[in-house]
Amino acid sequence: MVLIEPVPRNPREPTALQEPRRTILSSLAEVAQAIGHLNRLELLEFLAQGHGLTPIVL
């Protein structure tokens, strides 16, 4: 049985560099999926505004 290594997308990039790149892209895809909902993005936007007055409902 002959094992064939996948061809890198960028022929100038060595195969050894492909694995860390793929790991980073995989992690980025997971983060994008996790925040890829309107409610989550609105919450992140609210949190990004920083410290401010917090309304108190009595």
VMD Tcl script that builds the backbone (N, CA, C; Angstrom):
set m [mol new atoms 174]
animate dup $m
set s [atomselect $m all]
$s set {name element resname resid chain x y z} {
  {N N MET 1 A 0.840 -1.175 0.000}
  {CA C MET 1 A 0.000 0.000 0.000}
  {C C MET 1 A 0.883 1.236 0.000}
  {N N VAL 2 A 0.573 2.163 -0.868}
  {CA C VAL 2 A 1.361 3.387 -1.000}
  {C C VAL 2 A 0.567 4.532 -0.401}
  {N N LEU 3 A 1.196 5.279 0.506}
  {CA C LEU 3 A 0.561 6.441 1.108}
  {C C LEU 3 A 0.925 7.681 0.301}
  {N N ILE 4 A -0.067 8.454 -0.040}
  {CA C ILE 4 A 0.156 9.680 -0.803}
  {C C ILE 4 A -0.154 10.856 0.100}
  {N N GLU 5 A 0.818 11.740 0.249}
  {CA C GLU 5 A 0.609 12.919 1.079}
  {C C GLU 5 A -0.208 13.938 0.299}
  {N N PRO 6 A -1.099 14.681 0.990}
  {CA C PRO 6 A -1.866 15.706 0.286}
  {C C PRO 6 A -0.953 16.832 -0.191}
  {N N VAL 7 A -1.302 17.391 -1.311}
  {CA C VAL 7 A -0.514 18.479 -1.874}
  {C C VAL 7 A -0.885 19.766 -1.145}
  {N N PRO 8 A 0.129 20.513 -0.668}
  {CA C PRO 8 A -0.172 21.778 0.005}
  {C C PRO 8 A -0.852 22.742 -0.960}
  {N N ARG 9 A -1.726 23.597 -0.440}
  {CA C ARG 9 A -2.396 24.573 -1.301}
  {C C ARG 9 A -1.396 25.533 -1.925}
  {N N ASN 10 A -0.425 25.956 -1.141}
  {CA C ASN 10 A 0.615 26.836 -1.642}
  {C C ASN 10 A 1.848 25.981 -1.893}
  {N N PRO 11 A 2.227 25.777 -3.147}
  {CA C PRO 11 A 3.360 24.888 -3.418}
  {C C PRO 11 A 4.665 25.340 -2.774}
  {N N ARG 12 A 4.766 26.622 -2.436}
  {CA C ARG 12 A 5.997 27.119 -1.805}
  {C C ARG 12 A 6.010 26.867 -0.311}
  {N N GLU 13 A 4.875 26.515 0.257}
  {CA C GLU 13 A 4.774 26.275 1.690}
  {C C GLU 13 A 5.021 24.796 1.981}
  {N N PRO 14 A 6.025 24.488 2.800}
  {CA C PRO 14 A 6.320 23.084 3.101}
  {C C PRO 14 A 5.150 22.401 3.809}
  {N N THR 15 A 5.038 21.105 3.610}
  {CA C THR 15 A 3.966 20.324 4.215}
  {C C THR 15 A 4.003 20.422 5.733}
  {N N ALA 16 A 5.176 20.533 6.323}
  {CA C ALA 16 A 5.300 20.621 7.780}
  {C C ALA 16 A 4.597 21.855 8.330}
  {N N LEU 17 A 4.481 22.906 7.515}
  {CA C LEU 17 A 3.817 24.122 7.975}
  {C C LEU 17 A 2.309 24.044 7.799}
  {N N GLN 18 A 1.825 23.069 7.073}
  {CA C GLN 18 A 0.394 22.946 6.826}
  {C C GLN 18 A -0.374 22.603 8.106}
  {N N GLU 19 A 0.170 21.725 8.935}
  {CA C GLU 19 A -0.562 21.277 10.118}
  {C C GLU 19 A -0.844 22.408 11.102}
  {N N PRO 20 A 0.138 23.237 11.489}
  {CA C PRO 20 A -0.184 24.351 12.390}
  {C C PRO 20 A -1.195 25.315 11.768}
  {N N ARG 21 A -1.071 25.547 10.476}
  {CA C ARG 21 A -1.996 26.437 9.779}
  {C C ARG 21 A -3.412 25.873 9.830}
  {N N ARG 22 A -3.546 24.579 9.576}
  {CA C ARG 22 A -4.862 23.943 9.599}
  {C C ARG 22 A -5.447 23.946 11.015}
  {N N THR 23 A -4.594 23.789 12.024}
  {CA C THR 23 A -5.053 23.837 13.411}
  {C C THR 23 A -5.613 25.212 13.738}
  {N N ILE 24 A -4.917 26.244 13.330}
  {CA C ILE 24 A -5.374 27.617 13.576}
  {C C ILE 24 A -6.679 27.878 12.839}
  {N N LEU 25 A -6.762 27.475 11.576}
  {CA C LEU 25 A -7.984 27.694 10.808}
  {C C LEU 25 A -9.156 26.915 11.394}
  {N N SER 26 A -8.889 25.727 11.894}
  {CA C SER 26 A -9.939 24.936 12.526}
  {C C SER 26 A -10.458 25.627 13.783}
  {N N SER 27 A -9.553 26.159 14.582}
  {CA C SER 27 A -9.953 26.882 15.790}
  {C C SER 27 A -10.739 28.134 15.432}
  {N N LEU 28 A -10.308 28.844 14.408}
  {CA C LEU 28 A -11.016 30.040 13.960}
  {C C LEU 28 A -12.430 29.693 13.499}
  {N N ALA 29 A -12.575 28.577 12.811}
  {CA C ALA 29 A -13.899 28.138 12.355}
  {C C ALA 29 A -14.802 27.815 13.548}
  {N N GLU 30 A -14.253 27.221 14.601}
  {CA C GLU 30 A -15.040 26.924 15.794}
  {C C GLU 30 A -15.514 28.203 16.476}
  {N N VAL 31 A -14.628 29.199 16.556}
  {CA C VAL 31 A -15.006 30.471 17.170}
  {C C VAL 31 A -16.084 31.151 16.337}
  {N N ALA 32 A -15.913 31.151 15.029}
  {CA C ALA 32 A -16.903 31.772 14.145}
  {C C ALA 32 A -18.259 31.097 14.292}
  {N N GLN 33 A -18.268 29.793 14.422}
  {CA C GLN 33 A -19.524 29.070 14.596}
  {C C GLN 33 A -20.149 29.403 15.949}
  {N N ALA 34 A -19.318 29.550 16.970}
  {CA C ALA 34 A -19.826 29.827 18.313}
  {C C ALA 34 A -20.469 31.206 18.412}
  {N N ILE 35 A -19.921 32.209 17.720}
  {CA C ILE 35 A -20.474 33.561 17.817}
  {C C ILE 35 A -21.362 33.900 16.627}
  {N N GLY 36 A -21.577 32.950 15.758}
  {CA C GLY 36 A -22.319 33.207 14.532}
  {C C GLY 36 A -23.822 33.257 14.690}
  {N N HIS 37 A -24.315 33.820 15.749}
  {CA C HIS 37 A -25.750 33.944 15.961}
  {C C HIS 37 A -26.027 35.393 16.357}
  {N N LEU 38 A -27.114 35.936 15.877}
  {CA C LEU 38 A -27.439 37.338 16.109}
  {C C LEU 38 A -27.427 37.710 17.587}
  {N N ASN 39 A -28.057 36.895 18.419}
  {CA C ASN 39 A -28.115 37.221 19.853}
  {C C ASN 39 A -26.729 37.253 20.480}
  {N N ARG 40 A -25.875 36.313 20.095}
  {CA C ARG 40 A -24.516 36.290 20.658}
  {C C ARG 40 A -23.720 37.503 20.202}
  {N N LEU 41 A -23.873 37.893 18.941}
  {CA C LEU 41 A -23.151 39.059 18.425}
  {C C LEU 41 A -23.613 40.336 19.119}
  {N N GLU 42 A -24.912 40.446 19.380}
  {CA C GLU 42 A -25.417 41.614 20.105}
  {C C GLU 42 A -24.859 41.653 21.523}
  {N N LEU 43 A -24.762 40.490 22.153}
  {CA C LEU 43 A -24.192 40.429 23.497}
  {C C LEU 43 A -22.718 40.829 23.475}
  {N N LEU 44 A -21.972 40.358 22.498}
  {CA C LEU 44 A -20.560 40.732 22.382}
  {C C LEU 44 A -20.408 42.232 22.137}
  {N N GLU 45 A -21.283 42.786 21.311}
  {CA C GLU 45 A -21.238 44.224 21.062}
  {C C GLU 45 A -21.487 44.994 22.349}
  {N N PHE 46 A -22.458 44.548 23.129}
  {CA C PHE 46 A -22.760 45.188 24.406}
  {C C PHE 46 A -21.563 45.111 25.345}
  {N N LEU 47 A -20.946 43.934 25.441}
  {CA C LEU 47 A -19.790 43.766 26.321}
  {C C LEU 47 A -18.594 44.584 25.857}
  {N N ALA 48 A -18.459 44.755 24.535}
  {CA C ALA 48 A -17.327 45.505 23.989}
  {C C ALA 48 A -17.429 46.998 24.287}
  {N N GLN 49 A -18.614 47.468 24.636}
  {CA C GLN 49 A -18.785 48.887 24.942}
  {C C GLN 49 A -18.080 49.270 26.231}
  {N N GLY 50 A -17.715 48.294 27.020}
  {CA C GLY 50 A -16.949 48.564 28.232}
  {C C GLY 50 A -17.817 48.946 29.405}
  {N N HIS 51 A -17.155 49.503 30.405}
  {CA C HIS 51 A -17.842 49.867 31.637}
  {C C HIS 51 A -18.720 51.080 31.393}
  {N N GLY 52 A -19.832 51.080 32.002}
  {CA C GLY 52 A -20.760 52.193 31.899}
  {C C GLY 52 A -21.796 52.047 32.983}
  {N N LEU 53 A -22.795 52.860 32.864}
  {CA C LEU 53 A -23.865 52.803 33.839}
  {C C LEU 53 A -24.716 51.564 33.575}
  {N N THR 54 A -25.033 50.873 34.618}
  {CA C THR 54 A -25.893 49.700 34.505}
  {C C THR 54 A -27.285 50.083 34.971}
  {N N PRO 55 A -28.269 49.973 34.087}
  {CA C PRO 55 A -29.618 50.340 34.511}
  {C C PRO 55 A -30.140 49.364 35.562}
  {N N ILE 56 A -30.797 49.908 36.573}
  {CA C ILE 56 A -31.361 49.096 37.639}
  {C C ILE 56 A -32.871 49.164 37.534}
  {N N VAL 57 A -33.487 48.022 37.446}
  {CA C VAL 57 A -34.932 47.956 37.355}
  {C C VAL 57 A -35.479 47.647 38.745}
  {N N LEU 58 A -36.330 48.538 39.251}
  {CA C LEU 58 A -36.912 48.336 40.580}
  {C C LEU 58 A -38.340 47.880 40.455}
}
mol reanalyze $m
mol bondsrecalc $m
mol representation Tube
mol addrep $m
